Amino acid sequence: MSRLGGWLHGGLALLLLAGPLAGCSARIDVPENVIVGPRPAQMRPGPELDFAAPPAIAQIWLSSLVLQRGTNWDGQIATSTNAASIEVRTDSFSFSVPRVRSGIFAFSYAIPDLPPYLRRHFALHVVARNAAGDKFDESLPIEIR
C-alpha cells in the first residue's frame, strides 16, 4: 500500500471511530454555582486565598447555555482572589476572559457562524489558573445552534 493510501486508510478508520463518539458524551449537569439568565445585580469575589493555593471558582453567570450563531454571549466569573486567569473552552473555540478586578472576570463573546457539524451539545470548561499554573476546571453543558 502506498504511503498516501496507508494514511487515507488510517485517517478514514480514525474518522469512522471518532465520528460516532464525537456526538456521544456523558451527561453533564449544571453545577450549583452557575446562574443562567438575567445578570445578577452584583457578583462578589470568592475567598481570599494565598498566592500559592489552588484557585477556586465561586460563581459563574452566563447569559445562556444555548448559544446562537451570530449573537453575543455574556458571562461573568467570580473566583478566589489568587486566580490569575480564566479560560473558557469547548471542542470548537477557546478564549481568555479579561480580569475586571481581583476575583472577577467578565466577557462578551460573539458566537461565530460555525459549520453544521459543530452545531451540537458540548462540554464547556471554565478553567481558573493561579500564577503558578495550578488549575481548577468547572464543566457544564452548552449547546451551539
Sequence and secondary structure as in RCSB ss.txt:
>XXXX:A:sequence
MSRLGGWLHGGLALLLLAGPLAGCSARIDVPENVIVGPRPAQMRPGPELDFAAPPAIAQIWLSSLVLQRGTNWDG
QIATSTNAASIEVRTDSFSFSVPRVRSGIFAFSYAIPDLPPYLRRHFALHVVARNAAGDKFDESLPIEIR
>XXXX:A:secstr
  HHHHHHHHHHHHHHHHHHHHH        TTEEESS  S         TTS   EEEEEES SEE TTSEEEE
EEEE TT  EEEEE SS EEEE EEETTEEEEEEE     GGG SEEEEEEEEE TT  EEEEEEEEEE 
